[in-house]
Amino acid sequence: MKKILFIFAALVAFLPLAAIAKDKAQAKAEFPEKSYSFGVIKENGGPVSHEFTFTNEGTGNLIIYEATAQCGCTKPEYPKNPVAPGKSGKIKVTYNPIGRPGPFEKVVTVKTNAKGGKVRLKISGNVTPK
């Protein structure tokens, strides 16, 4: 009986340490590429897309809260489920050139639970008129 009580007491003593260690788990979003140029694209060629890949190099799940663009001509798509440590994901950014001839540069802001919280991804290019 004493042995069982000792084991129980030891488990209770170490549980707070395990909780602290779990709380220190931190996600880390690593993007090998943060900007992309489409080069020259045609206005009547339809929307163009690029996928920015990332890896969670942290010890906790990476959660992407939102990805927002500067205007309605740019649409980001991102994973809605947490990305486990060591796993990868993609953020797809689509630009619609219709009615927008000339050079462009757009920024997509990605908000996460990783240290630093925000990542900015940039797309650019030059739209030739119809």
Secondary structure as GFF3:
##gff-version 3
##sequence-region A 1 130
A	DSSP	alpha_helix	2	23	.	.	.	ID=ss1
A	DSSP	beta_strand	29	30	.	.	.	ID=ss2
A	DSSP	beta_strand	35	42	.	.	.	ID=ss3
A	DSSP	three_ten_helix	43	45	.	.	.	ID=ss4
A	DSSP	beta_strand	48	56	.	.	.	ID=ss5
A	DSSP	beta_strand	64	69	.	.	.	ID=ss6
A	DSSP	beta_strand	74	77	.	.	.	ID=ss7
A	DSSP	beta_strand	88	95	.	.	.	ID=ss8
A	DSSP	beta_strand	102	112	.	.	.	ID=ss9
A	DSSP	beta_strand	118	128	.	.	.	ID=ss10
###
